[in-house]
Amino acid sequence: LELLGEPAAFTRTVVDTRNYYTHLGNPKGNAATQNSKELFLLNKRLHAFLRCVMLIDLGVTENYLREPILYQAKRWIV
């Protein structure tokens, strides 16, 4: 929750943003990112989430990953 926020809202944001930028001519969904800063921060959170999932799959415990992953995901927020 600290990394992604509310899961359904995060999923909707990723899906709407992806659909908007991938399929030209589609209307921008309500949850799609509104500007380049939001897109950058969404990318950082998604990247941190995927890194975390891959490391957990390799056997690294979540407790060991929590602090460094959260730092990488949030260090850009001012």
HELIX and SHEET records of a PDB file:
HELIX    1   1 PRO A    7  THR A   22  1                                  16    
HELIX    2   2 SER A   36  ASP A   57  1                                  22    
HELIX    3   3 GLU A   62  LYS A   74  1                                  13    
END                                                                             
